[in-house]
Amino acid sequence: MRTPHRVFSLATLAVVLCLSPKFLLQAQAPKVSIGDAAKLSELKLFSAAYGYDTEYLEALLAKAPGAYRAIEPAQEMSSYRKDLPLDAHYVARIATMQVEDCGPCTQLNLRMAIEAGVEHELLDTLIQSPEKLPQPLQDIRNHARAVTGAGELDPACVDRLRAHYGEGAFLELAVVITGSRIYPTLKRAMLKNESCILGDLKY
């Protein structure tokens, strides 16, 4: 007695052989989920609203969506604010971007600072004459620059920051500085930092 087994007709086999390459290509093709498509649309809207090139983020989302989702929660680090005053928060962000030589990111944060209600005059002082900032904001700037490698950490500056803003705000400052470095670092790691040169800032 013959052992029962599955038998394909020649016609069926021909169909399978003809269709399988197509099926394999479809299986290997990256699929853009509805959620990722919505995120891509949001990035494009953000780019248009702020005049900021989000191509590097769009490329990450399109070609490595899992990697994009991995860094997505970290994007909130730079915008987190609870104990730090608004002006100190943005001085830290902008000072960090200046050290990183990320012109577009600095430009973006200046525009966001204006939108949030930071005075234009204060931002002018930060960019053009930082030595004229009030002492607490000078300390914020100097500490952010030191953390990002533009100087040595100053214990006296740290003491003044803790005394003026409080321990919670000082720790929050660490998170803001760390979060602000994500974007320029990501650009450099992706070799997308050709435009990361400080030029004329408009805000």
RODO-2510 file (C-alpha; in nm, 4 decimals, decimal comma):
residues 203
     n   res          X          Y          Z
     1     m     0,0000     0,0000     0,0000
     2     r     0,1339     0,3447    -0,0888
     3     t     0,2106     0,5809     0,2004
     4     p    -0,0406     0,8690     0,1933
     5     h     0,1225     1,2019     0,1111
     6     r     0,0271     1,5343    -0,0352
     7     v     0,0529     1,5494    -0,4141
     8     f     0,0666     1,8702    -0,6187
     9     s    -0,0492     1,8613    -0,9784
    10     l     0,1774     2,0068    -1,2412
    11     a    -0,0650     2,2944    -1,2876
    12     t    -0,0622     2,3753    -0,9168
    13     l     0,3168     2,3563    -0,9051
    14     a     0,3432     2,5963    -1,1984
    15     v     0,1215     2,8485    -1,0233
    16     v     0,3249     2,8252    -0,7036
    17     l     0,6542     2,8716    -0,8898
    18     c     0,5195     3,1734    -1,0763
    19     l     0,3734     3,3444    -0,7720
    20     s     0,6285     3,2665    -0,5036
    21     p     0,8856     3,5353    -0,6022
    22     k     0,6125     3,7970    -0,5848
    23     f     0,4980     3,6691    -0,2485
    24     l     0,8562     3,6722    -0,1214
    25     l     0,9065     4,0307    -0,2334
    26     q     0,5842     4,1346    -0,0629
    27     a     0,6868     3,9597     0,2554
    28     q     1,0252     4,1341     0,2544
    29     a     0,8959     4,4803     0,1643
    30     p     0,8810     4,7169     0,4623
    31     k     0,5292     4,7904     0,5696
    32     v     0,4347     5,1384     0,6890
    33     s     0,1788     5,1126     0,9647
    34     i    -0,1033     5,3591     1,0020
    35     g     0,0618     5,4884     1,3184
    36     d     0,3979     5,5404     1,1471
    37     a     0,2294     5,7156     0,8558
    38     a     0,0643     5,9529     1,1031
    39     k     0,4007     6,0203     1,2688
    40     l     0,5579     6,0917     0,9317
    41     s     0,2803     6,3384     0,8588
    42     e     0,3390     6,5051     1,1966
    43     l     0,7103     6,5397     1,1225
    44     k     0,6355     6,7083     0,7913
    45     l     0,3910     6,9474     0,9582
    46     f     0,6483     7,0266     1,2281
    47     s     0,9092     7,0928     0,9588
    48     a     0,6780     7,3322     0,7764
    49     a     0,5731     7,5134     1,0947
    50     y     0,9249     7,5787     1,2263
    51     g     1,1348     7,5766     0,9112
    52     y     1,3317     7,2826     1,0504
    53     d     1,4592     7,0003     0,8308
    54     t     1,3247     6,6740     0,9751
    55     e     1,4625     6,4594     0,6917
    56     y     1,6914     6,2665     0,9248
    57     l     1,3997     6,1761     1,1514
    58     e     1,1806     6,0890     0,8549
    59     a     1,4546     5,8595     0,7208
    60     l     1,4855     5,6890     1,0571
    61     l     1,1108     5,6379     1,0811
    62     a     1,0806     5,5094     0,7240
    63     k     1,3820     5,2772     0,7175
    64     a     1,4138     5,1723     1,0817
    65     p     1,0757     5,2309     1,2496
    66     g     1,1731     5,0204     1,5492
    67     a     1,4795     5,2373     1,6089
    68     y     1,2649     5,5493     1,5768
    69     r     1,0212     5,4168     1,8339
    70     a     1,3143     5,3379     2,0626
    71     i     1,4230     5,7026     2,0794
    72     e     1,0734     5,8505     2,0692
    73     p     1,0206     5,8560     2,4491
    74     a     1,3582     6,0270     2,4933
    75     q     1,2417     6,3170     2,2780
    76     e     1,0388     6,4453     2,5739
    77     m     1,3512     6,4913     2,7847
    78     s     1,4481     6,8260     2,6337
    79     s     1,0970     6,9699     2,6687
    80     y     1,0310     6,8488     3,0242
    81     r     0,9825     7,1420     3,2641
    82     k     0,8411     7,1490     3,6137
    83     d     1,0709     7,3301     3,8574
    84     l     1,2954     7,5282     3,6248
    85     p     1,1653     7,8730     3,5237
    86     l     1,0907     7,9155     3,1539
    87     d     1,3894     8,1399     3,0827
    88     a     1,6355     7,9053     3,2580
    89     h     1,4900     7,6064     3,0730
    90     y     1,5469     7,7609     2,7312
    91     v     1,8859     7,9071     2,8180
    92     a     1,9971     7,5517     2,9000
    93     r     1,8572     7,4105     2,5756
    94     i     2,0030     7,6805     2,3545
    95     a     2,3420     7,6825     2,5266
    96     t     2,3635     7,3067     2,4773
    97     m     2,2799     7,3364     2,1080
    98     q     2,5420     7,6066     2,0578
    99     v     2,8140     7,3824     2,1978
   100     e     2,6988     7,1001     1,9712
   101     d     2,7386     7,3347     1,6699
   102     c     2,3892     7,2504     1,5528
   103     g     2,2728     7,5661     1,3792
   104     p     1,9306     7,4362     1,2737
   105     c     1,8640     7,2948     1,6222
   106     t     1,9694     7,6240     1,7839
   107     q     1,7445     7,8108     1,5419
   108     l     1,4553     7,5781     1,6235
   109     n     1,4950     7,6247     1,9987
   110     l     1,5113     8,0024     1,9650
   111     r     1,1833     8,0001     1,7740
   112     m     1,0256     7,7659     2,0263
   113     a     1,1455     7,9914     2,3097
   114     i     0,9770     8,2925     2,1498
   115     e     0,6607     8,0898     2,0990
   116     a     0,6678     7,9820     2,4657
   117     g     0,6940     8,3428     2,5850
   118     v     1,0658     8,4024     2,6434
   119     e     1,1532     8,7670     2,5819
   120     h     1,3327     8,8439     2,2591
   121     e     1,5713     9,0760     2,4427
   122     l     1,6836     8,7952     2,6714
   123     l     1,7570     8,5690     2,3747
   124     d     1,9520     8,8486     2,2058
   125     t     2,1638     8,8797     2,5201
   126     l     2,2157     8,5036     2,5364
   127     i     2,3363     8,4891     2,1760
   128     q     2,5260     8,8160     2,1466
   129     s     2,6396     8,9149     2,4978
   130     p     2,6015     8,6181     2,7360
   131     e     2,8269     8,7858     2,9927
   132     k     2,5447     9,0390     3,0469
   133     l     2,2908     8,7751     3,1493
   134     p     2,1681     8,7854     3,5102
   135     q     2,3951     8,5724     3,7301
   136     p     2,1521     8,2780     3,7698
   137     l     2,1102     8,2520     3,3914
   138     q     2,4843     8,2877     3,3382
   139     d     2,5236     7,9929     3,5730
   140     i     2,2666     7,7927     3,3754
   141     r     2,4495     7,8669     3,0516
   142     n     2,7957     7,7979     3,1923
   143     h     2,6847     7,4723     3,3521
   144     a     2,5170     7,3501     3,0304
   145     r     2,8298     7,4345     2,8323
   146     a     3,0542     7,2606     3,0829
   147     v     2,8416     6,9466     3,0826
   148     t     2,8572     6,9340     2,7026
   149     g     3,2347     6,9689     2,6979
   150     a     3,2962     7,3408     2,6470
   151     g     3,4576     7,3915     2,9875
   152     e     3,5222     7,2470     3,3300
   153     l     3,2439     7,1887     3,5809
   154     d     3,2581     7,4576     3,8457
   155     p     3,1572     7,3465     4,1979
   156     a     3,0850     7,7093     4,2963
   157     c     2,8501     7,7436     3,9967
   158     v     2,6752     7,4204     4,0926
   159     d     2,6311     7,5442     4,4502
   160     r     2,4772     7,8684     4,3266
   161     l     2,2391     7,6802     4,0963
   162     r     2,1217     7,4550     4,3784
   163     a     2,0805     7,7487     4,6153
   164     h     1,8926     7,9658     4,3651
   165     y     1,6717     7,7128     4,1864
   166     g     1,6539     7,4213     4,4320
   167     e     1,7691     7,0609     4,4108
   168     g     1,4708     6,9471     4,2035
   169     a     1,5352     7,2128     3,9406
   170     f     1,9066     7,1285     3,9343
   171     l     1,8291     6,7631     3,8631
   172     e     1,5714     6,8651     3,6034
   173     l     1,8426     7,0744     3,4389
   174     a     2,0528     6,7593     3,3959
   175     v     1,7654     6,5904     3,2110
   176     v     1,7081     6,8924     2,9850
   177     i     2,0756     6,9125     2,8889
   178     t     2,0919     6,5405     2,8203
   179     g     1,7734     6,5474     2,6122
   180     s     1,8895     6,8469     2,4101
   181     r     2,1981     6,6576     2,2959
   182     i     1,9970     6,3739     2,1435
   183     y     1,9161     6,5462     1,8154
   184     p     2,2636     6,6740     1,7169
   185     t     2,4146     6,3428     1,8285
   186     l     2,1632     6,1474     1,6217
   187     k     2,2377     6,3634     1,3182
   188     r     2,6106     6,3031     1,3503
   189     a     2,5638     5,9296     1,4031
   190     m     2,3481     5,9113     1,0891
   191     l     2,5991     6,1249     0,8931
   192     k     2,3238     6,3827     0,8432
   193     n     2,5051     6,6706     1,0113
   194     e     2,6238     6,8556     0,7011
   195     s     2,4000     7,1495     0,7900
   196     c     2,4909     7,1559     1,1597
   197     i     2,6904     7,4774     1,1385
   198     l     2,5972     7,7906     1,3259
   199     g     2,5127     8,0754     1,0913
   200     d     2,2850     8,3763     1,1024
   201     l     2,0084     8,3002     1,3487
   202     k     1,6569     8,4251     1,2804
   203     y     1,3945     8,4251     1,5503
***
